[in-house]
Amino acid sequence: MKQSLIMTILGADRTGLVRSIAAVVAAHEGSWQESRMARLAGQFAGILRVDCPAGHVQALAADLQKLGGEGIQIQLILEPTPAAEDRRIWSIDVVGNDRAGIVHELTQAIANSGGNVEELTTGLESAAMAGHPLFRASGKVSLPGNSDEALLRSAIEKLSDDLSVEIH
């Protein structure tokens, strides 16, 4: 029987960091299922889901924790098999003038629409002509299968007149 492990990984970014983690996972017959990784201000940050035989979980966890000696911090959570839900996934792209609290407002609008943030990337970029900072968010939101994406769009658009919202 397979067991899923969800990991958060932090460490000073360096060549070979991901290779070190992958080697430990492979040594315990783990299967790298999905991950999100990024370099932020010189630091490596990642989340990862690995499946491995139930009999290997404890040894895998112990060997991953040994990577702390290399400056890699790993937090592990054993994940039970989730119950199937009737949800639809929508991709969203939101662009508008940056302001304090915009991520809070956006995520509150998503939650109030019955949505769940599955994936979200945010950042700032310069406006083409004016040069002032523009906020950009893109990601995936799940909604109950019987929900209308128009409600999600309306909730986000109500946040500000300057927001451009695309949902597909």
Secondary structure, DSSP 8 states (H G I E B T S, - for coil): -EEEEEEEEEEE--TTHHHHHHHHHHHTT-EEEEEEEEEETTEEEEEEEEEEEGGGHHHHHHHHHHGGGGTEEEEEEEE-------EEEEEEEEEEE--TTHHHHHHHHHHHTT-EEEEEEEEEEE-TTT--EEEEEEEEEEEETT--HHHHHHHHHTT-TT-EEEE-
